[in-house]
Amino acid sequence: MTFHQTLDITKATRTFEQPELQSTAAAVRTDIGASIELPAYDNIELSIDADVRTFWCHMNVPGKPIVTRDLLGDLRDMQDSMPALFAEHNDVTGLPLSYFVFASRASGVYSLGGDLAFFAESVRTGDRASIHHYATTCVDVVHQNINAFNLPMITMALVQGDALGGGFETALSFDLIIAERSSKMGFPEILFNLFPGMGAYSFLARRLDAVRAEKMIMSGRIYTAEELHEMGIVDVLAEDGCGEAAVYEYIQKNSAKHNAHRAIYQARRRCNPITRGELRDIVDVWTDAVFRLSDADIRKMSRLMAAQDRRFQKSPAALAMVG
């Protein structure tokens, strides 16, 4: 990990697709100017918008946008650094960070989820320890997300494109999901006789109920953002190309209620807690299921991987049609 020399965290301009949101941006701008050193990573990009006291993290994985071990390492390091960055921003500007937004730089894709090539190779070689460590790291990362890094922040997933498998699990781990209309989300793991084991059941059982959570997971269906908005899973539905503007509009409309909203999300966690122990126990169930996959199941997984690779090379936006 290296550090930028200096990062100006005051944004001079913002461009939005919809004219009515341009006034929103103007309304939230301030004259705050400050410089803070942020860590530089290979798989994520960090920035702070001091105008609206918002910390942005964009996934930017080289190659196919999946959850690699390198990405997980960067995310864990970033999460560990958050308390110090929060305190530094507060010291420099006199205003605490209020929001955290997790987004993606991949065109048309939020995240395709788990590293299927790594899964398949681990099964072939009988490397249970490595795949269990990968899955445990995944749930440790989402558990930090669930608890807003133990900081007084409201967290959001900005989904601009398709969030599949572990990508959808990641989005579900934040307080809010803002998604563009053409985005698609779902759990295709059933196609190769597996289930999403890094938080999906826990998240959906809380947001919906156990029956509907199981139905969604077992169907393997890919849902539109609009369908998920109607179900209450997507909190804000944005027009295509206007996801970032929707984030700023949400902050502008709700910043005065930040204290109440944050307390409500804390109450949600208390009433329906998702513990690290629960997530890790399910990882054990998932790992057992991985090593019961048949050769035919692995071949289906490999075909899905190959289809992802072909479609990503041609058109990232078409990835949601894989399978």
Secondary structure, 3 states (H helix, E strand, C coil): CEECCCCECCCCCCCCCCHHHHHHHHHHCCCCCCECCCEECCCEEEEEEHHHCEEEEEECCCCCCCECHHHHHHHHHHHHHHHHHHHHHHHHHCCCCCEEEEEECCCCEEECCECHHHHHHHHHHCCHHHHHHHHHHHHHHHHHHHCHHHCCCEEEEEECCEEECHHHHHHHCCCEEEEECCCEEECHHHHHCCCCCCCHHHHHHHHCCHHHHHHHHHHCCEEEHHHHHHHCCCCEEECCCCHHHHHHHHHHHHHHHHHHHHHHHHHHHHHCCCCHHHHHHHHHHHHHHHCCCCHHHHHHHHHHHHHHHHHHHHCHHHHHHCC
